[in-house]
Amino acid sequence: MQTPFDRILTVNLVASTLVFYTAARVYVLPKIGGWGFRSVMPPILLLHSFRHLGLMFLTRGATYPGMPAQFAYPAALGDLFAAVLAFASLVAVVRDHRAGRILVWAFNLEGTLDLLTAIVLATVYGAPVYMGPAYWIPAFWVPALLVTHYITFLVLRGDRMSAA
C-alpha cells in the first residue's frame, strides 16, 4: 500500500528541475547568444560524461534489496551509453571535428530519451522505495541533466534564447 511518503522522490525531482531551470534562465539563457557552440557544449558534455554513475542502480549497497530489474538495467545501461556518447561528443567538439554536431545530436536524443524512460520505468515498477543511497541520482542529478539537455537542444537548433 502506497503512502504519501512514496511520492517524495517525485516532489524532489520536480522541485530540483525547477531550481535548475531557474538557474539556467537567470544565468545561462540570457548570455547563451554570445557564446559559441564550442564554448557551451564542453561543460555540458563533461557533466554528462559522469553518467556512468547510473551503474549504481545495479550495485548492492547503493540500492536496497528488491530494486526492480525492469528499471535498474535500462536506467544503468542507458546512462552508461549516454556517458560514452557524451565523452565521444566532447572529444569531437574540442577537436572541432566535423562529426561533433552529429555526435552531440545523437548524445542529446539518446540521453533525453534515457532519462524520460527511466522516470517512467521507476514509476511503473515502484523503484523509488528501493533507491537507498542512489536516491540522489533522480532527486538531484537527473534534474540537472534534464535542464542541460534542454539547453543543448536550444544550442543545436541555433535558438539563442534571451531572457524573454
C-alpha positions as CSV (number, residue, x, y, z in Angstrom):
1,M,0.0,0.0,0.0
2,Q,1.4,3.4,-1.0
3,T,1.8,6.2,1.5
4,P,2.2,9.9,0.8
5,F,5.9,9.4,1.5
6,D,6.2,7.2,-1.6
7,R,5.8,10.4,-3.7
8,I,8.6,12.4,-2.1
9,L,11.0,11.4,-4.8
10,T,8.6,12.8,-7.4
11,V,8.4,16.1,-5.4
12,N,12.2,16.2,-5.2
13,L,12.6,15.6,-8.9
14,V,10.1,18.3,-9.9
15,A,11.4,20.8,-7.4
16,S,15.0,20.3,-8.3
17,T,14.2,20.5,-12.0
18,L,12.5,23.8,-11.3
19,V,15.5,25.1,-9.4
20,F,18.0,24.1,-12.1
21,Y,15.7,25.6,-14.8
22,T,15.5,28.8,-12.9
23,A,19.3,28.9,-12.6
24,A,19.6,28.3,-16.3
25,R,17.0,31.0,-17.0
26,V,18.8,33.6,-14.9
27,Y,22.5,32.8,-15.6
28,V,22.8,30.8,-18.8
29,L,20.0,31.6,-21.3
30,P,20.4,35.4,-21.3
31,K,24.1,35.0,-22.2
32,I,23.9,32.0,-24.5
33,G,23.6,34.1,-27.7
34,G,27.1,35.4,-27.1
35,W,28.7,32.0,-26.6
36,G,29.6,29.7,-29.4
37,F,28.9,26.0,-29.8
38,R,32.4,25.2,-28.7
39,S,32.1,27.3,-25.6
40,V,28.7,26.0,-24.4
41,M,29.0,22.3,-25.2
42,P,32.2,21.2,-23.4
43,P,30.9,21.8,-19.8
44,I,27.6,20.1,-20.6
45,L,29.3,17.2,-22.2
46,L,31.8,16.9,-19.3
47,L,28.8,16.8,-16.8
48,H,27.1,14.1,-18.8
49,S,30.3,12.1,-19.1
50,F,29.7,11.3,-15.4
51,R,26.5,9.4,-16.3
52,H,28.4,6.2,-15.8
53,L,27.3,6.8,-12.2
54,G,23.9,5.4,-13.2
55,L,25.5,2.0,-12.9
56,M,25.0,2.4,-9.2
57,F,21.4,1.2,-9.8
58,L,23.0,-2.3,-10.3
59,T,25.2,-2.2,-7.2
60,R,24.5,-3.8,-3.9
61,G,24.9,-1.2,-1.2
62,A,23.9,1.7,-3.5
63,T,20.3,0.5,-3.6
64,Y,18.1,-1.6,-1.3
65,P,17.4,-5.3,-2.0
66,G,14.4,-5.7,-4.3
67,M,15.3,-2.9,-6.8
68,P,13.3,-3.8,-9.8
69,A,15.5,-5.1,-12.6
70,Q,13.0,-3.8,-15.2
71,F,14.1,-0.3,-14.0
72,A,17.6,-0.8,-12.9
73,Y,19.1,-2.4,-16.1
74,P,17.6,0.0,-18.6
75,A,18.4,3.0,-16.4
76,A,22.0,1.9,-15.7
77,L,22.9,0.9,-19.2
78,G,21.1,3.8,-20.8
79,D,23.2,6.1,-18.6
80,L,26.4,4.3,-19.5
81,F,25.6,4.7,-23.2
82,A,24.8,8.4,-22.7
83,A,28.1,8.8,-20.9
84,V,30.1,7.2,-23.7
85,L,28.2,9.3,-26.3
86,A,28.8,12.5,-24.2
87,F,32.6,11.8,-24.0
88,A,32.9,11.0,-27.7
89,S,31.0,14.2,-28.4
90,L,33.3,16.1,-26.1
91,V,36.4,14.9,-27.9
92,A,34.9,15.7,-31.3
93,V,33.7,19.2,-30.2
94,V,37.0,20.2,-28.6
95,R,38.9,19.0,-31.6
96,D,36.5,20.8,-33.9
97,H,35.8,17.6,-35.8
98,R,33.1,17.8,-38.4
99,A,31.2,14.9,-36.7
100,G,30.9,17.0,-33.5
101,R,27.4,18.3,-34.1
102,I,26.1,14.9,-35.3
103,L,27.5,13.2,-32.1
104,V,26.0,15.9,-29.9
105,W,22.6,15.3,-31.6
106,A,23.0,11.6,-31.0
107,F,24.0,12.0,-27.4
108,N,21.2,14.5,-26.7
109,L,18.5,12.4,-28.2
110,E,19.6,9.2,-26.5
111,G,20.3,10.9,-23.2
112,T,17.0,12.7,-23.1
113,L,15.1,9.5,-24.0
114,D,17.0,7.5,-21.5
115,L,16.1,9.9,-18.7
116,L,12.4,10.1,-19.6
117,T,12.3,6.3,-19.9
118,A,14.0,5.8,-16.5
119,I,11.4,8.2,-14.9
120,V,8.6,6.2,-16.4
121,L,10.1,2.8,-15.5
122,A,10.9,3.9,-12.0
123,T,7.2,5.0,-11.5
124,V,5.7,1.9,-13.2
125,Y,7.9,-0.6,-11.3
126,G,7.9,1.2,-7.9
127,A,11.7,1.7,-7.9
128,P,11.8,4.8,-5.6
129,V,11.4,2.8,-2.4
130,Y,14.5,0.8,-3.3
131,M,16.7,3.7,-4.2
132,G,18.7,3.8,-0.9
133,P,21.9,5.8,-1.2
134,A,21.3,6.1,-5.0
135,Y,18.3,8.4,-4.2
136,W,20.4,11.5,-5.0
137,I,20.6,10.4,-8.7
138,P,16.9,11.1,-9.5
139,A,16.5,13.7,-6.8
140,F,19.4,15.9,-7.8
141,W,21.4,14.6,-10.8
142,V,18.5,13.8,-13.2
143,P,17.0,17.4,-12.9
144,A,20.4,18.9,-13.7
145,L,20.8,16.6,-16.7
146,L,17.3,17.3,-18.0
147,V,17.9,21.1,-17.9
148,T,21.3,20.7,-19.7
149,H,19.6,18.5,-22.3
150,Y,17.1,21.4,-22.9
151,I,20.0,23.9,-23.2
152,T,21.7,21.5,-25.7
153,F,18.6,21.3,-27.8
154,L,18.4,25.1,-27.9
155,V,22.1,25.4,-28.9
156,L,21.7,22.6,-31.6
157,R,18.7,24.4,-33.0
158,G,20.6,27.6,-33.1
159,D,18.0,29.2,-30.9
160,R,20.0,31.8,-29.0
161,M,17.3,32.5,-26.4
162,S,17.4,35.6,-24.3
163,A,15.6,36.0,-21.0
164,A,12.4,36.8,-22.9
